Amino acid sequence: MTINTQIEKLRELINHHNIQYYVHDNPTVSDIEYDNLMRELQDLESKHPELITPESPTQRVGASPLTEFNQITHRIPLLSLANAMNEDEIKRFDSQIKKGLDTDAEIEYIAEPKLDGLAVELVYEKGIFVYGSTRGDGVTGEDITTNLRTIPSIPLRIKDNGDTPEILEIRGEVFMFHEDFRKLNETRLDQDKSPFANPRNASAGSLRQLNPAITASRPLRIYCYAPGVIDGVDFVSQHQFLTRLPEWGFPVCPLIKTGFGVDFLIRFYQEAESMRRTLPYDIDGAVFKVNNYGQQKTLGTRSRSPRWAIAGKFKAQQVTTIIENIIPSLGRTGAVTPVAKLSPVNVGGVIVSNATLHNQDEIDRKDIRIGDTVLIQRAGDVIPEVVMVIKEKRPAGSHPYVLPDTCPVCGHKVKRPEGEAVARCGNISCPAQIKGRISHFVSKNCMDIDGFGVKLVDQLVDENLINKISDIYDLNQQQLAALDRMGDKSADNIIESIGKSKKTTFARFIHALGIRNVGINAGKILEKAFNSNLAQLQNSSFQSLNAIDEIGDIMAQSILDFFNDDENINTINKCLEAGITFEQKQSFGLNILKSKTFVFTGSLTKFTRNDAKEIVEGLGGKTTGSVSKKTDYLVAGPGAGSKLKKAESLGVTILTEDEFLELSNSSA
Ligand code: IVH
């Protein structure tokens, strides 16, 4: 075999694998095998540079950067498409076609997804890719040949089936797969470059590079869908044309269908819209074309668009609007979230007037300001968000937005812990958080006030009987008995439970306060370290807290922040004045469950699995997922099944949730 045939064979093989991968989505070699073939070809070519041809697969990149793009006049204009915005407009299109063809018979259509990328034209002479251009204004576009050459799914030489046209012009859409787009943006963020707003913008930006090496680094794809000049081969229909494209080596969208009549069009439109969310690339509608080229010719074109085709558009998922205001809002956990108030717009069929801005970092990164025109998106059911600011439309005199440093609900100073993205209101009496805080305070692992459920908390806060935690201790029997659905007896019981709960432990009280990052275990550690002396804990420094084993920087800072707040101190003092006392336990220490193994099963109703794990581990035990001879206790909630049976057969001690709490609380 001469070197020349060897090189030719390699090129053919590489092209074949390219077609398998990009056209048939069916690679038959591994990436490594493919790379090895490329390397082999590169080696041979570097030894015989006189044999290198421009369409060799090794020659995709390498052209030097341009200073500007030349203009190219399309031999046949690249028309645009008229739009149909809904089913009625699609029906009207079908009637017009029938009228134009002067027939009552159902028309044969071809339906294609409307790919959301950029239209390009590829020109081949004698089967070799000679140049390619953007659509431009439809008549002239930009010469982006060197960039298009870098796109691996564009053949540099069409596959020869003995019917290679003298001139072959193919139109198609350059776009990106979502997955590739996501990775590209991730890399850009890593490199401190701003991410692209969507795959379409990323594709446009990538094709418009003067340096083809940059284009080569972007994961662009092509699907082809329309003929330009084709010299020497005649097609009777779009379907026949699209069938030939893969045989030449051009990728075609796999979702294309043919069918008759308007019902077919409507069905495809609906199917495509529902498929949209799960497709690996963006489509923004469906394109309907009269399939028969003879009929297309009869129908003809208008000045900018053919009469024989229409784009059935979907409702946009990304639209622009104006940020009228930015309002900090407070979540149940005290997190301050900036919310953009938008001029209402329709996004994918839903009127949107709010978008979350997440936090200050996001605002800074996107430089979002009041008055800005922004691109917003609603992906599926998620809360709308701002994709990017259209800087060109920024009004004069705007300034960067900074979240206020006070809570929008209670006016307290908010704190943003180091390393965290969100600022929080740490006021335990903040009205936005009070219900959650009280429910936590009275719960089993905290002050354990029997009968004090979520409904009661709602009622008490709504009736203004409780504004802060310590108000619980000012409640009297009459107030409770007067509440809806509350009898005298229940009121008595609750008052009694409140009284009983005053005798507690230091650890429980600390946990009950809901200090961020401080749970029951931390409570126990602090109890031991400060010997149940609250004043001492209150006045301790960061260093002394941090010096305690198991109290890290974050927890130390949370504790410090919490006690650094007058409102919090005030509430604590009121609780103490109400008679809360800490039992000193002769404790077995923190390790009463030392080396005991627990399994939790069934749907737990009194605590979460995580809480349970924390409790067990805090007391020196451990939890596992399955029952064995080594299991000491099985805690069974409602609906326990096979694990319960196994535990019974192995003679493992079985506890109810309450029994477990009793056991764990015997140390608390
Ligand atoms: S055919 C004469 N087919 O939509 C018909 N266009 O609004 C020319 N597009 O510029 C276009 N998917 O960028 C055709 N399957 C498809 C398409 C498609 C996307 C784009 C194309 C065109 C625009 C027209």
Boltz pocket constraint, residues with backbone or C-beta under 6 A from the ligand:
constraints:
  - pocket:
      binder: B
      contacts: [[A, 78], [A, 79], [A, 80], [A, 81], [A, 112], [A, 113], [A, 114], [A, 115], [A, 116], [A, 117], [A, 118], [A, 119], [A, 135], [A, 172], [A, 173], [A, 225], [A, 226], [A, 287], [A, 306], [A, 309], [A, 311]]
      max_distance: 6.0
